[in-house]
Amino acid sequence: MRLFAGWLGVIVGTIYCTLGLITAVELRQRWSRFGAGFLAAAATCGPHHLIHGEHILLQGSPVDLIEMTSVLLGLAPAALFVGLRIEAMAGGRGDRQITGTPAWLAVMPLALAVAYGAVIGVGLERALTETPARLDPIVALPNLVMFGAYVAVGWYMARTQLARREAIGGWSVSGLSLAGIFGTCAFMHLAYATARMGHDWHSLLNDGLGVPASLTFLGIVYSLHRRSAPAWVSQAATLPVRPVARPAPWDAAPEPVG
């Protein structure tokens, strides 16, 4: 179990660091506020997982089953999104479209709600039953802030996909995986905040930087969502269904295809 949890942190951290590197490369060609905020978030999320994996593998940090499960649930959307970005950089499509709403996609939100409801329940139980001496507010507070910020980011991204569904005739795999990344990231921070993992200056510094990064990104996402929502409603009501080519989710100028 220790090896699995430790290497899981290393793998997920490497994926997020790779995503941050890809974002930095693409921003040199197509600058956007969204991309800059996303880069800041990825630059703290990746090291968070790497540090945690290193603590488990080399320093004997305890393994928390709830935190490990939260990280495991985030592995699939993160790996999928990075794979699509690598494909785009190699000249490929960089996205796929799901036509309609298949049964598995309709059921997925309910399944995730059950899974993360359990995470919230365990977190509340820990917060209410643990004595102050056993809780670590230095670890808990920044991770709780990031939990709240990333829940909101994931919510706005999911609403974006719902709003664009009529206009593009389906769902963007890249967009859904991006919403999944922040949804799973949020609940990982909640589990981590209450798991009594311990800390050192590396984790404190990284999580301290993660707080302004997450809040800044939330502000950017909220601003873009608020400005774009009326356009999506109008587009869905007046335009024929057409797929949209978007070189990257942070590209400010997507082009209609065909």
Backbone as a ProteinNet text record, in pm:
[ID]
protein_1_A
[PRIMARY]
MRLFAGWLGVIVGTIYCTLGLITAVELRQRWSRFGAGFLAAAATCGPHHLIHGEHILLQGSPVDLIEMTSVLLGLAPAALFVGLRIEAMAGGRGDRQITGTPAWLAVMPLALAVAYGAVIGVGLERALTETPARLDPIVALPNLVMFGAYVAVGWYMARTQLARREAIGGWSVSGLSLAGIFGTCAFMHLAYATARMGHDWHSLLNDGLGVPASLTFLGIVYSLHRRSAPAWVSQAATLPVRPVARPAPWDAAPEPVG
[TERTIARY]
81.6	0	85.2	193.2	279.6	343.3	394.8	457	354.5	235	130.9	95.7	70.6	32.7	145.1	269	381.5	402	402.2	423	303.1	184.1	67.4	86.8	136.6	165.1	270.1	374	479.4	425.3	343.9	289.7	196	103.4	9.8	83.4	181.8	260.8	336.2	390.5	461	366.2	245	146.1	112.8	90.4	58.5	176.1	296.8	414.5	430.2	405	408.5	304.2	185.4	79.9	120.2	185.1	232.4	335.3	426.1	526.9	461.6	364.9	294.1	222.9	159.5	89.2	185	301.8	400.4	445.9	469.3	511.6	402.8	277.7	168.3	138.4	161.6	137.1	234.8	350.5	445.3	390.1	300.9	242	105.9	28.2	-106.7	-127.1	-100.7	-111.9	-257.8	-295.7	-429.7	-425.8	-519.6	-530.4	-563.2	-651.7	-689.3	-567	-488.9	-370.3	-270	-252.1	-157.6	-204.6	-334.6	-387.4	-380.1	-406	-397.6	-254.6	-158	-17.4	20.3	-27.7	2.1	-56.1	-178.1	-240.3	-163.7	-128.3	-55.8	82.6	143.9	278.7	283.6	169.4	166.4	105.4	10.2	-52.1	48.3	128.6	225.8	324.8	394.3	486.7	418.8	292.3	220.5	219.4	184	177.8	316.5	412.7	549.2	604.4	582.1	629.7	560.9	430.8	357.8	406.2	428.3	480.6	618.2	701.3	836	828.1	734.2	717.7	678.7	591.7	547.7	659.7	728.3	828.1	957.1	1000.2	1132.4	1130.2	1021.9	1018.7	919.1	852.8	761.4	634.3	591.1	467.2	350.9	251	139.9	57.7	2	-85.2	-229.5	-299	-439.5	-524.2	-613.1	-690.2	-780.6	-843.3	-934.1	-856.6	-744.3	-662.5	-610.6	-566.4	-515.7	-625.4	-746.6	-858.3	-890.7	-885.2	-910.6	-808.6	-682.3	-578	-598.8	-636.6	-657.3	-770.3	-877.8	-988.8	-947.7	-846.4	-800.7	-701.6	-656.1	-553.8	-605.7	-726.2	-779.6	-800.7	-873.1	-890.3	-759.4	-666.2	-537.9	-459.3	-451.5	-377	-441.6	-575	-645.6	-620.8	-628.7	-609.5	-466.7	-368.8	-229.6	-206.9	-265.3	-251.7	-306.8	-420.4	-478.9	-392.9	-332.5	-246.7	-118.8	-64.6	53.9	17.6	-99	-145.3	-156.8	-211.5	-225.6	-90.2	5.6	139.1	208	170.8	229.6	156.2	58.7	-14.6	-144.5	-186.4	-309.8	-431	-541.4	-668.1	-667.5	-617.1	-611.2	-742.4	-847.3	-975.8	-1061.1	-1165.7	-1265.6	-1402.2	-1502.8	-1637.7	-1725.9	-1801.8	-1898.9	-2034.9	-2093.6	-2222.3	-2333.6	-2426	-2534.7	-2485.2	-2562.3	-2524.6	-2543.1	-2438	-2450.5	-2478.6	-2528	-2571.4	-2458	-2336.4	-2224.8	-2190.6	-2206.8	-2176.8	-2285.6	-2409.9	-2519.3	-2508	-2456.3	-2445.4	-2322.6	-2220	-2093.6	-2107.7	-2183.7	-2196.1	-2252.4	-2349	-2406.6	-2303.1	-2226.4	-2123.9	-2018.4	-1978.1	-1878.7	-1935.7	-2064.7	-2127	-2126.3	-2151.6	-2148.5	-2007.2	-1908.3	-1769.3	-1721.2	-1748.9	-1698	-1785	-1909.1	-1989.1	-1927.3	-1872.9	-1804.2	-1679.8	-1606	-1486.9	-1524.5	-1631.5	-1676.4	-1719.5	-1792	-1837.2	-1722	-1619.8	-1503.1	-1430	-1419	-1351.7	-1422.6	-1556.8	-1632.9	-1621.3	-1623.9	-1610.3	-1475.7	-1371	-1238.3	-1233.6	-1290.3	-1284.6	-1361.7	-1469.7	-1553	-1507.8	-1435	-1400.6	-1254.8	-1163.9	-1023.2	-1000.3	-914.4	-879.6	-788.4	-791.4	-706	-559.4	-515.3	-373.8	-332.7	-429.1	-396.2	-419.7	-488.2	-508.3	-389.7	-369.3	-256.5	-309.3	-342.8	-401.3	-308.6	-177.3	-83.3	-100.5	-134.1	-160.8	-305.5	-397.3	-540.1	-586.8	-547.8	-605	-578.4	-452.8	-433.5	-501.5	-505.5	-570.4	-721.4	-779.6	-922.7	-955.9	-868.4	-889.1	-884.1	-785.3	-774.1	-891.4	-941.8	-1061.1	-1176.7	-1204.1	-1313.9	-1294.2	-1171.9	-1144.1	-1161.3	-1109.7	-1114.4	-1251.2	-1330.4	-1470.1	-1541.6	-1520.2	-1584	-1533.5	-1402.3	-1346.9	-1407.5	-1411	-1469.3	-1616.1	-1689.2	-1830.4	-1848.4	-1771.2	-1783	-1742.9	-1641.4	-1600.3	-1706.5	-1769.9	-1878	-1995.6	-2027.6	-2135.4	-2100.6	-1973.4	-1930.1	-1957.9	-1924.5	-1949.1	-2098	-2177.6	-2322.6	-2377.2	-2324.4	-2371.6	-2330.7	-2212.3	-2163.4	-2219.6	-2283.7	-2326.9	-2419.8	-2518.6	-2611.8	-2542.6	-2447.7	-2382.9	-2292.2	-2226.4	-2130.8	-2188.3	-2310.1	-2373.3	-2322.4	-2268.6	-2218.1	-2127.4	-2036.3	-1947	-1802.7	-1722.1	-1578.5	-1508.7	-1435.1	-1361.3	-1256.3	-1189.7	-1089	-1151.7	-1268.2	-1334.9	-1383.8	-1440	-1487.2	-1371.8	-1261.2	-1146.5	-1086.9	-1089.8	-1038.5	-1125.8	-1258.3	-1347.4	-1323.4	-1298.2	-1271.3	-1143.9	-1042.9	-916	-938.5	-1011.1	-1026.4	-1126.8	-1225.8	-1316.2	-1244.8	-1163.8	-1090.3	-979.8	-917.5	-812.5	-869.7	-990.8	-1052.7	-1070.2	-1124.3	-1152.6	-1026.1	-923	-794.1	-742.1	-756.4	-710.5	-792.5	-921.6	-1004	-956.6	-933.7	-886.5	-749.9	-663	-528.1	-533.3	-627.5	-636.3	-668.6	-738.8	-783.7	-712.9	-609.7	-548.2	-429	-385.4	-270.7	-146.9	-110.6	2	136.7	135.2	261.8	306.7	411.8	456.1	604.9	663.5	796.5	794.8	909.3	907.3	875.6	907	874.5	722.8	650.8	505.9	439.3	488.9	429.8	449.1	567.7	594.4	507.4	499.9	422.7	273.8	219.3	77.7	49.4	147.1	130	119.8	198.6	190.7	63.8	15.1	-104.8	-229.7	-233.7	-352	-374.5	-278.8	-303.9	-319.2	-248.6	-262.7	-405.2	-462.3	-597.6	-701.5	-685.6	-782.1	-773.9	-651.8	-636	-700.3	-677.3	-735.7	-887.6	-940.6	-1085.6	-1140.4	-1072.6	-1117.8	-1119.5	-1017	-1009.9	-1122.3	-1141.9	-1245.3	-1384	-1408.2	-1538.2	-1561.4	-1458.8	-1472.4	-1502.8	-1429.8	-1452.1	-1588.6	-1626.5	-1756.7	-1870.2	-1859.8	-1965.3	-1976.7	-1864.2	-1868.1	-1919.5	-1889.8	-1919.2	-2056.7	-2115.4	-2243.3	-2352.1	-2374.2	-2478.8	-2452.5	-2324.2	-2291.1	-2324.4	-2299.9	-2332	-2482	-2561.6	-2706.6	-2755.1	-2704.3	-2743.4	-2701.1	-2578.6	-2527.8	-2610.4	-2643.8	-2720.5	-2860.3	-2913.1	-3049.9	-3059	-2951	-2961.4	-2872.1	-2768.4	-2674.5	-2696.6	-2665.7	-2672.2	-2563.1	-2582.5	-2484.7	-2359.6	-2247.2	-2120.1	-2011.1	-1922.2	-1810.2	-1716.2	-1641.1	-1550.2	-1408.1	-1317.7	-1176.5	-1112.5	-1052.3	-987.8	-849	-744.2	-609.4	-572.8	-626.5	-604.5	-722.9	-756.8	-869.9	-851.5	-726.8	-702.8	-688.2	-715	-709.3	-827.3	-798	-902.3	-981.4	-938.2	-1003.6	-1026.8	-1120.9	-1152.6	-1213.6	-1194.6	-1243.9	-1343.8	-1462.3	-1557.4	-1496.7	-1536.4	-1487.2	-1596	-1557.3	-1648.5	-1767.4
-121.1	0	126.5	126.6	243.9	272.7	168.5	188.2	239.3	182.9	225.4	372	410.8	549.4	646.2	607.7	695.6	716	607.2	618.7	682.2	665.3	734.2	885.2	933.3	1075.6	1122.4	1041.8	1077.8	1082.6	983.4	978.2	1095.9	1120.6	1231.6	1365.2	1379.1	1502	1523.5	1416.7	1427.5	1467.8	1413.5	1450.3	1598.7	1648.2	1790.6	1880.2	1839.1	1917.8	1919.2	1804.3	1797.9	1890.4	1892	1980.4	2126.7	2160.6	2297.3	2334.7	2241.4	2267.1	2285.8	2200	2212.7	2347.4	2386.5	2514.5	2630.5	2625.4	2732.2	2742	2627.2	2626	2684.7	2644.4	2692.9	2840.4	2887.7	3028.9	3119.6	3067.2	3147.5	3176.4	3090.4	3109.7	3177.7	3144.9	3199.4	3242.2	3367.5	3415.7	3439.3	3404.1	3432.6	3437.3	3510.9	3516.1	3378.8	3307.9	3175.3	3084	3086.2	3001.1	3036.7	3166.2	3208.6	3162.5	3176.9	3130.9	2979.9	2910.6	2764.8	2719.6	2788.2	2755.7	2772.1	2879.3	2901	2789.2	2745.7	2637.2	2506.8	2474.9	2350.7	2352.2	2470.7	2482.1	2455.9	2464.4	2431.4	2293.5	2251	2119.1	2007	2020	1915.7	1892.5	1995.3	1977.3	1928.8	1966.8	1917.9	1765.1	1705.4	1559.2	1496.6	1560.2	1506.3	1507.6	1617.3	1627	1522.7	1506.5	1409	1266.8	1236.7	1105.5	1080.5	1182.5	1171	1149.3	1216	1198.4	1054.6	995.8	858.9	759.6	775.6	677.7	686.5	807.9	824.9	866.5	925.4	974.7	901.9	801.5	723.6	795	893	963.1	864.9	878.4	782.6	788.9	675.3	666.9	682.4	776.6	797.6	744.7	651.7	584.6	681.5	774.3	868.9	962.2	1012.3	1101.3	1026.9	902.3	822.7	796.8	768.3	745.5	870.9	986.9	1113.4	1136.9	1109.1	1125	1025.9	902.6	799.8	838.3	897.1	940.2	1051.8	1129.7	1237.7	1194.3	1069	1022.7	1018.3	964.5	945.9	1078.3	1177.9	1302.7	1375.8	1369.2	1437.4	1371.6	1238.1	1167.5	1188.6	1186.6	1207	1345.7	1446.7	1583.9	1605.2	1553.7	1568	1494.7	1375.8	1302.7	1380.8	1446.3	1526.7	1647.8	1709.8	1824.9	1782.9	1668.2	1618.1	1588.4	1530.5	1504	1633.3	1738.7	1866.9	1926.4	1915.5	1969.7	1894.9	1768.1	1687.6	1706.7	1796.8	1825.2	1749.5	1679.1	1602.7	1685.2	1616.4	1684.5	1754.2	1690.3	1752	1752.3	1694.2	1686.1	1583.1	1539.9	1451.8	1505.9	1470.9	1515.2	1394.4	1399.8	1296	1345.4	1278.2	1318.5	1275.9	1366.2	1334.2	1317.8	1246.8	1219.5	1070.6	991.7	847.1	817.5	696.6	660.1	671.7	628.1	631.3	773.7	868.2	1007.5	1067.1	1026.3	1076.1	1026	904	844.9	896.4	937.8	975.5	1084.4	1193.2	1294.2	1237.7	1146.1	1086	1001	922.9	839.4	924.2	1032.8	1120.7	1190.7	1225.8	1290.2	1197.3	1069.1	972	959.3	947.4	930.4	1050.3	1169.5	1287.2	1327.5	1281.5	1297.9	1221.2	1103	1025.3	1097.8	1162.1	1237.4	1351.9	1424.2	1534.6	1482.3	1369.6	1312.6	1275.2	1211.6	1173.7	1298.5	1397.6	1521.1	1590.8	1597.7	1660.4	1580.5	1447.9	1364.9	1387.8	1395.6	1421.5	1557.4	1658.5	1794.6	1806	1729.2	1740.3	1651.3	1544.5	1447.8	1453.8	1503.4	1508.7	1621.4	1599.1	1704.3	1805.5	1931	2032.1	1993.9	1922.1	1887.3	1794	1719.2	1624.3	1681	1793.9	1858.8	1949.5	1977.1	2059	2177.3	2288.8	2401.2	2459.8	2445.7	2498.6	2426.5	2298.5	2221	2238	2239.3	2237.2	2365.6	2481.1	2606.5	2632.4	2627.3	2651.3	2548.4	2422.8	2319.9	2336.4	2386.9	2414.9	2531.4	2631.1	2741.9	2689.6	2605.8	2550.9	2459.2	2387.9	2306.5	2393	2500.9	2587.9	2650.5	2695.3	2759.7	2662.4	2541.4	2446.3	2382.4	2373.5	2332.8	2432.9	2561.2	2664.9	2661.1	2643.1	2636	2517.6	2401.3	2284.7	2305.3	2373.8	2402.1	2491.5	2598.9	2688.1	2619.1	2534.2	2462.6	2361.8	2296	2203.1	2278.8	2394.9	2477.1	2524.6	2551.1	2591.5	2480.7	2357.2	2245.2	2225.9	2244.3	2231.8	2340.4	2462.2	2573.7	2556.4	2499.6	2484.1	2359.5	2272.5	2143.4	2161.1	2251.8	2271.1	2329.8	2420.4	2488.6	2396	2299.6	2213.3	2074.4	2049.3	1922.1	1807.2	1833.7	1726.3	1780.9	1696.7	1730.9	1724.4	1817.8	1816.9	1727.5	1626.4	1539.4	1619.9	1710.5	1794.6	1881.1	1940.5	2025.3	1947.5	1828.9	1746.8	1701.3	1662.3	1617.5	1732.8	1853.6	1969.5	1999.5	1991.4	2010.2	1901.6	1777.9	1668.1	1686.7	1746	1769.9	1856.1	1966.1	2058.3	2006.6	1930.5	1869.1	1769.7	1683.8	1585.4	1651.1	1754.2	1825.3	1888.4	1942.8	2006.4	1907.9	1792.5	1697.6	1630.3	1624.1	1578.1	1672.8	1804.3	1901.6	1892	1862.7	1846.2	1725.8	1614	1494.5	1519.4	1587.5	1614.8	1705.5	1799.9	1895.9	1828.8	1715.4	1651.1	1518.4	1486.8	1354.4	1348.6	1462.2	1465.1	1402.3	1455.4	1402.2	1452.1	1556.1	1617.3	1717.1	1791.9	1891.2	1921.2	1980.8	2038.5	2169.2	2235	2367	2358.2	2243.9	2229.8	2233.4	2152.1	2146.4	2276.5	2338.7	2464.2	2574.9	2582.4	2684	2661.2	2536	2507.6	2534.2	2488	2511.5	2659.3	2729.3	2873.2	2944.7	2903.5	2960.9	2916.4	2797	2745.5	2824.8	2888.6	2965.8	3084.3	3176.2	3285.4	3237.5	3129.3	3076.4	3028.5	2955.4	2902.6	3014.4	3112.6	3222.2	3310.6	3332.4	3410.5	3338.9	3208.3	3131.9	3130.9	3119.2	3124.5	3257.7	3367.7	3498	3507.5	3451.9	3454.6	3371.1	3250.7	3161.9	3223.5	3281.5	3344.2	3459.9	3542.5	3656.8	3612.6	3512.4	3463.9	3397.8	3322.1	3255.2	3357.8	3460	3561	3637.7	3667.5	3741.5	3656.8	3526.9	3440.9	3376.9	3365.5	3294.1	3349.4	3482.7	3531.8	3494	3493.5	3457.5	3311.7	3223.2	3081.6	3061.9	3131.6	3118.9	3163.7	3277.6	3328.9	3234.5	3182.6	3093.6	2965.9	2910.1	2786.1	2805.5	2927.9	2953.4	2990.7	3043.7	3102	3036.9	2965.3	2911.1	2762.5	2712.8	2568.9	2498.7	2371.4	2293.9	2275.5	2319.9	2307.2	2277.2	2185.9	2161.2	2279.9	2293.5	2406	2355.9	2413.1	2378.7	2475.7	2424.8	2509.3	2452.3	2519.5	2465.1	2433.5	2507.8	2479.9	2536.8	2481.7	2535.9	2681.8	2727.1	2867	2956.9	2902.5	2983.7	3080.6	3207.2	3308.4	3320.2	3253.8	3271	3137.9	3055.7	2930.4	2956.7	2866	2884.7	2775.6	2812.4	2711.6	2622.5	2497	2401.7	2375.9	2372.6	2331.3	2420
0	0	0	78.3	84.8	-50.8	-116	-247.3	-347.7	-345.2	-438.6	-416.9	-291.5	-261.5	-296.2	-264.2	-293.5	-442.3	-516.4	-660.7	-729.9	-673.5	-728.4	-720.1	-605.9	-593.5	-692.3	-712.1	-806.4	-949.4	-985.9	-1121.9	-1148.4	-1055.6	-1074.8	-1073.8	-984.8	-982.7	-1112.4	-1169.6	-1297.3	-1408.8	-1406.5	-1508.3	-1499.4	-1378.6	-1363.2	-1400.4	-1366.4	-1405.6	-1557.2	-1620.8	-1766.9	-1827.4	-1767.5	-1814.7	-1801	-1690.6	-1674	-1779.2	-1810.8	-1914	-2050.2	-2083.2	-2210.9	-2218.5	-2109.7	-2106.7	-2129.4	-2065.9	-2083.1	-2228.3	-2290.7	-2431	-2520.4	-2496.1	-2580.8	-2556.8	-2434.9	-2406.7	-2479.2	-2512	-2590.5	-2729.4	-2777.1	-2909.3	-2902.6	-2797.4	-2784	-2638.8	-2609.3	-2471.1	-2435.8	-2313.2	-2263.1	-2111.5	-2052.3	-1906	-1850.1	-1916.9	-1869	-1864.3	-1971.1	-1975.3	-1867.4	-1841.8	-1738	-1600.4	-1573.6	-1445.8	-1432.3	-1541.3	-1540.1	-1513.9	-1572.8	-1551.6	-1404.6	-1342.1	-1200.5	-1114.2	-1147.3	-1071.7	-1089.6	-1214.5	-1241.6	-1178.5	-1172.1	-1116.7	-967.4	-898.7	-756.6	-731.9	-817.1	-799	-823.4	-929.5	-959.8	-846.9	-801	-688.4	-561.5	-538.5	-419.9	-419	-531.9	-539	-531.9	-596.3	-592	-449.6	-377.5	-239.7	-152.1	-172.3	-92.2	-121.6	-250	-285.3	-225.7	-226.9	-167.8	-17.6	48.7	193.2	227.6	146.7	173.1	144.9	32.3	-9.5	71	102.6	162.3	308.6	355.2	492.2	581.9	526.9	608.9	647.4	568.6	597.8	592.3	680.6	681.3	553.3	516.1	399	444.4	385.5	417.8	302.3	330.2	226.2	151.4	223.2	158.1	65.8	112.8	29.8	-92.1	-73.4	-184.3	-287.3	-241	-332.3	-412.2	-347.7	-417.5	-528.1	-498.3	-599.5	-712.6	-678.5	-780.5	-875.3	-822.8	-907	-1003.4	-965.5	-1051.8	-1157.5	-1149.8	-1243.3	-1386.9	-1406.1	-1541.5	-1615.6	-1557.7	-1632.6	-1658.5	-1563.3	-1583.5	-1696.3	-1695.3	-1799.7	-1936.5	-1940.5	-2066.7	-2122.7	-2036.7	-2084.3	-2134	-2059.7	-2102.6	-2234.4	-2248.8	-2374.3	-2492.3	-2474.5	-2581.6	-2614.7	-2510.9	-2537.1	-2610.4	-2575.8	-2646.4	-2792.2	-2814.4	-2950.6	-3030.8	-2966.6	-3035.4	-3070.1	-2978	-3005.2	-3118	-3137.2	-3244.9	-3376.6	-3379.3	-3501.2	-3515	-3409.5	-3413.9	-3374.1	-3351.5	-3324.8	-3189.7	-3087.2	-2955.3	-2879.7	-2936.5	-2869.2	-2941.3	-2875.8	-2935	-2895.3	-2973.6	-2942.7	-2916.3	-2806.9	-2773	-2818.7	-2916.2	-2969.2	-2874.2	-2847.9	-2757.1	-2614.5	-2533.9	-2394.6	-2368.2	-2389.6	-2364.8	-2218.3	-2191.4	-2056.3	-1955.3	-1993.1	-1898.5	-1857.9	-1953	-1920.8	-1832.8	-1854.4	-1771.2	-1627.7	-1610.2	-1477	-1401.7	-1474.2	-1411.6	-1305.6	-1329.5	-1222.6	-1093.6	-1104.4	-984	-911.4	-988.1	-926.1	-856.4	-921.1	-860.4	-737.3	-742.9	-627.3	-506.6	-530.1	-420.8	-365.2	-457.2	-413.6	-333.5	-382.6	-314.2	-196.3	-195.4	-75.7	40.4	8.9	111.8	161.1	68	107.7	201.2	167.6	252.1	388.6	388.9	515.4	606.7	549.4	629.6	678.5	590	630.3	744	738	846.1	975.9	963.4	1082.9	1150.4	1069.9	1126	1193.5	1126.3	1180.7	1312.1	1324.6	1443.6	1558.6	1527.7	1632.4	1675.3	1588.4	1625.7	1726.3	1822.4	1917	1850	1892.6	1829.4	1827.4	1930.2	1936.1	1823.5	1767.8	1662.7	1524.1	1515.3	1386.4	1356.4	1229.3	1187.3	1106.4	1170	1097.4	992.7	1012.5	913.3	779.7	786	664.8	621.6	718.3	686.4	619.4	671.1	622.7	473.9	426.6	283.5	196.3	240.4	159.2	157.2	265	264.4	171.6	167	72.3	-71	-100.5	-235.8	-268.8	-168.3	-189.9	-237	-166	-204.6	-341.7	-369.8	-498	-613.8	-598.4	-709.1	-725.9	-618.9	-635.7	-726.8	-701	-782.1	-925.9	-944.2	-1079.7	-1155.5	-1092.3	-1156.6	-1191.1	-1101.7	-1126.4	-1248.3	-1257.2	-1372	-1501.9	-1495.6	-1616.7	-1660.8	-1564.3	-1598.9	-1659.6	-1605	-1660.5	-1801.1	-1824.1	-1957.8	-2058.2	-2022.2	-2112.1	-2137.1	-2034.2	-2049.6	-2141.8	-2127.9	-2210.3	-2356.3	-2380.3	-2517.7	-2586.3	-2509.9	-2565	-2685.2	-2674.4	-2784.8	-2906.5	-2884	-2995.4	-3075	-3006.6	-3077.9	-3104.1	-3058.2	-3086.3	-3003.4	-2887.4	-2802.6	-2694	-2649.7	-2539.7	-2585.4	-2538.4	-2565.1	-2462.2	-2509.8	-2417.8	-2343.3	-2412.7	-2349.4	-2241	-2270.3	-2172.7	-2051.6	-2075.5	-1964.3	-1875.8	-1938.6	-1858.6	-1779.4	-1836.2	-1763.6	-1642.1	-1659.1	-1543.8	-1440.3	-1487.9	-1396.4	-1317.9	-1381.2	-1312.9	-1188.7	-1204.7	-1092.6	-990.3	-1035.5	-939.1	-849.3	-909	-829.4	-747.2	-802.6	-729.6	-602.4	-612.6	-496.8	-382.2	-411.5	-304.3	-252.9	-334.3	-284.4	-178.4	-201.6	-102.4	26.5	14.6	134.7	215.7	148.2	218	281.3	207.4	257.5	379.8	379.8	490	622.6	618.2	741.4	770	693.3	704.3	798.6	856	947.2	882.7	765.8	690.5	742.5	822.4	860.7	755.1	783.6	687.9	709.5	605.8	616.5	538.4	528.5	465.5	316.7	252	110.2	88.8	167.2	149.9	192.8	299.4	345.1	241.8	183	81	-41.6	-87.4	-207.3	-185.6	-73	-47.8	-22.2	37.2	54.9	-78.7	-176.9	-310.7	-382.9	-346.6	-410.9	-379.1	-262.2	-224.1	-317.8	-336.3	-430.5	-574.2	-610.3	-746.1	-770.7	-673.3	-690.9	-691.6	-605.3	-599.1	-723.9	-771.8	-895.4	-1013	-1023.4	-1133.2	-1123.3	-1002.2	-984	-1033.4	-1000	-1047	-1198.4	-1263.7	-1409.6	-1470.2	-1416.7	-1469.2	-1451.2	-1333.7	-1309.8	-1406.1	-1427	-1516.4	-1659.4	-1707.4	-1843.4	-1856.4	-1754.7	-1758.9	-1761.4	-1680.4	-1673.3	-1805	-1867.8	-1993.9	-2108.6	-2105.9	-2220.1	-2215.1	-2097.5	-2085.7	-2177.8	-2186.5	-2277.7	-2422.3	-2462.7	-2600.4	-2628.5	-2528.6	-2547.9	-2563.6	-2482	-2490.2	-2627.2	-2674.7	-2804.6	-2915.8	-2906.8	-3009.8	-3016.3	-2899.6	-2897.4	-2955.6	-2943.4	-2987.7	-3135.2	-3193.2	-3326.6	-3430.6	-3391.3	-3488.8	-3511.1	-3632.4	-3654.1	-3575.6	-3547.7	-3472.8	-3556.2	-3504.4	-3575.2	-3473.5	-3504.6	-3414.8	-3412.9	-3305.5	-3289.3	-3272.8	-3349.8	-3335.3	-3237.7	-3134.3	-3033.5	-3010.7	-3062.8	-3048.1	-2903.5	-2808.4	-2667	-2590.3	-2473.8	-2397.1	-2359.9	-2355.2	-2318.9	-2441.3	-2561.7	-2682.8	-2682.8	-2701.5	-2695.5	-2825	-2931.1	-3060.2	-3129.8	-3081	-3147.8	-3284.3	-3376.8	-3512.5	-3546.6	-3604.8	-3645.7	-3754.7	-3755	-3853.5	-3954.6	-4081.1	-4186.8	-4199.9
[MASK]
++++++++++++++++++++++++++++++++++++++++++++++++++++++++++++++++++++++++++++++++++++++++++++++++++++++++++++++++++++++++++++++++++++++++++++++++++++++++++++++++++++++++++++++++++++++++++++++++++++++++++++++++++++++++++++++++++++++++++++++++++++++++++++++++++

